[in-house]
């Protein structure tokens, strides 16, 4: 029986690298895996990229209004696994569509993404995945202090910010996200009097 998986973690924990490894494993076994990502994620165009240099062209860019059950049923119903990067950008309805894909089409769906934004608020897609996924796994990374990083701090031109839109993707490198433990995150906010 197929399952819906959600693998989440802070920036730099290896989510995309893990997704690419799973895609490779399916291909090596002669099985078909499809890679998707939300179109709103423009940082690598039509590819997914890791910080260590691995990359792959996606098979489908998910538009905000896409009914994923219909898309997968029409275009990809012959696959063994659907892999979705940046799943935090999915809508609640799209996650519900993925549940139907698992149940009605018996296709494994593995979603990879952030749990929270730079203000520690849950993303719509991630929140729904935490509610309905059959299997939830945290991928871990560390803060500069060596503790487990949980938060994705946003820096603009090297300065921590705690205001702004939940989604900001900057292809010019002015915006950077750094994984931090809660202690370092709040100490930095206090130090800057934010």
LUMDOKE-199888 format. One line per field, with one value per residue (C-alpha): residue in one letter; x, y, z. Coordinates in Angstrom, 2 decimals. Example, Ala and Ser with C-alpha at 12.3 -4.5 7.8 and 13.67 -1.06 7.14 Angstrom:
LUMDOKE-199888
aa = [A,S]
x = [12.30,13.67]
y = [-4.50,-1.06]
z = [7.80,7.14]
***
This chain:
LUMDOKE-199888
aa = [X,X,X,X,X,X,X,X,X,X,X,X,X,X,X,X,X,X,X,X,X,X,X,X,X,X,X,X,X,X,X,X,X,X,X,X,X,X,X,X,X,X,X,X,X,X,X,X,X,X,X,X,X,X,X,X,X,X,X,X,X,X,X,X,X,X,X,X,X,X,X,X,X,X,X,X,X,X,X,X,X,X,X,X,X,X,X,X,X,X,X,X,X,X,X,X,X,X,X,X,X,X,X,X,X,X,X,X,X,X,X,X,X,X,X,X,X,X,X,X,X,X,X,X,X,X,X,X,X,X,X,X,X,X,X,X,X,X,X,X,X,X,X,X,X,X,X,X,X,X,X,X,X,X,X,X,X,X,X,X,X,X,X,X,X,X,X,X,X,X,X,X,X,X,X,X,X,X,X,X,X,X,X,X,X,X,X,X,X,X,X,X,X,X]
x = [0.00,1.31,1.92,2.29,5.62,6.67,10.37,11.05,13.92,15.62,17.64,20.73,19.66,19.84,16.19,16.83,19.90,17.75,15.05,17.63,18.98,15.48,14.94,18.25,17.32,13.99,15.69,18.44,15.76,14.07,11.17,9.80,9.90,8.65,10.14,7.95,8.26,5.97,6.48,6.75,10.22,12.19,15.69,16.84,14.37,13.04,15.60,16.09,19.58,21.43,24.01,26.58,26.10,23.68,20.84,18.08,15.48,11.98,9.35,6.55,6.26,3.23,1.08,-0.85,-4.25,-3.25,-5.42,-2.60,-4.85,-6.02,-2.51,-1.01,-3.94,-3.75,0.02,1.81,-0.46,2.13,4.80,5.91,6.73,6.04,8.78,7.95,10.60,9.73,6.42,5.85,4.64,1.76,-1.77,-3.91,-6.04,-2.99,-1.93,-5.47,-5.06,-1.88,-3.77,-6.17,-3.21,-1.91,-5.31,-6.94,-3.95,-1.74,1.30,3.91,4.24,7.27,7.24,10.28,10.13,10.43,8.11,8.09,8.95,11.53,9.12,8.57,5.02,3.85,3.57,0.15,1.48,3.67,0.95,-1.44,1.26,1.93,-1.80,-2.30,1.02,1.34,5.02,6.72,10.49,12.65,15.94,18.38,21.10,23.08,23.33,26.66,26.84,26.56,23.01,20.15,18.83,15.06,14.52,15.20,16.44,16.19,19.08,18.91,22.28,23.76,21.25,18.65,15.07,11.88,9.33,8.19,6.34,6.44,7.83,10.79,12.96,15.86,17.90,20.40,21.70,20.63,18.39,19.93,18.37,20.45,19.40,19.64,18.81,16.12,18.68,20.89,17.85,16.36,19.75,20.34,16.92,17.65,21.17,19.78,16.86,14.36]
y = [0.00,3.45,6.14,9.91,10.92,14.32,14.87,18.28,20.20,23.57,25.06,23.06,19.74,17.89,17.70,18.12,15.85,13.18,13.62,13.22,10.07,8.59,9.47,7.78,4.66,4.28,4.71,2.24,-0.36,0.21,2.10,5.50,8.44,11.92,15.06,18.13,21.49,24.50,27.11,29.84,28.44,30.30,30.02,27.31,27.87,24.50,22.55,21.56,22.21,21.30,23.38,20.66,20.99,18.21,19.21,17.78,19.11,18.76,16.79,19.17,22.69,22.91,25.98,27.50,26.49,22.97,20.10,17.64,14.61,15.47,16.36,13.12,10.96,12.35,12.72,10.49,7.60,5.07,6.04,4.34,7.46,11.21,13.32,16.93,19.46,22.70,21.17,23.99,26.07,23.67,24.72,22.85,21.55,20.32,18.28,16.87,15.99,14.08,12.06,11.04,10.11,7.76,6.25,6.07,5.64,3.69,5.84,6.66,10.43,11.85,15.55,17.48,20.96,23.43,23.21,26.93,30.28,32.78,33.96,30.37,30.32,27.18,27.15,26.11,23.07,21.90,22.32,20.17,17.57,17.33,16.69,13.99,12.34,8.63,9.03,12.18,12.44,15.31,15.77,17.47,20.07,22.13,25.76,27.64,26.81,23.07,22.60,21.29,24.01,24.43,27.92,29.46,32.98,35.47,37.82,40.65,42.13,40.34,41.69,39.55,40.64,39.67,41.43,40.82,38.43,34.76,33.84,35.74,34.03,36.17,35.05,37.90,36.62,39.65,37.37,34.44,31.94,30.47,27.57,28.46,26.88,28.70,30.08,31.69,32.92,34.77,36.01,37.55,39.24,40.60,41.75,43.73,45.08,43.83]
z = [0.00,-0.95,1.67,1.88,3.40,4.71,5.33,6.78,8.29,8.55,5.71,4.82,6.33,3.01,1.99,-1.74,-1.66,0.01,-2.64,-5.43,-3.78,-3.66,-7.35,-8.20,-6.21,-8.05,-11.43,-10.53,-9.72,-13.10,-11.55,-12.52,-10.13,-11.08,-9.52,-9.01,-7.30,-6.90,-9.62,-6.96,-6.15,-8.81,-7.33,-9.75,-12.57,-13.73,-11.71,-8.14,-6.75,-3.62,-1.82,-2.57,-6.32,-7.20,-9.51,-11.67,-14.05,-12.63,-14.51,-13.57,-12.12,-9.83,-10.39,-7.49,-8.93,-10.03,-8.89,-8.26,-8.30,-11.82,-13.03,-11.72,-12.84,-16.40,-16.89,-14.41,-13.37,-14.60,-12.06,-8.88,-6.87,-6.89,-5.28,-4.38,-3.35,-1.51,-0.40,2.09,-0.89,-1.67,-0.81,1.68,-1.21,-3.10,-0.08,0.06,-3.64,-2.76,-0.16,-2.96,-5.19,-2.50,-1.70,-5.14,-7.46,-5.04,-5.85,-3.19,-2.62,-0.82,0.06,1.24,2.72,5.54,8.53,9.33,7.77,9.03,11.74,12.96,11.52,9.79,6.01,4.67,2.82,5.67,8.27,6.23,5.58,9.32,9.79,7.12,6.16,6.92,7.75,9.10,9.41,10.58,8.73,11.08,10.73,13.19,14.19,14.22,17.96,17.31,18.65,16.54,14.22,14.10,12.71,9.30,10.02,7.15,6.51,3.99,3.04,6.04,8.59,10.39,9.68,11.50,9.30,5.76,3.52,4.42,0.99,-0.44,-3.01,-4.14,-7.10,-6.60,-3.24,-1.18,0.86,2.71,5.06,7.85,10.05,13.74,17.08,19.09,21.58,18.91,16.98,19.97,21.18,17.74,17.83,21.31,20.35,17.42,19.50,16.93]
***
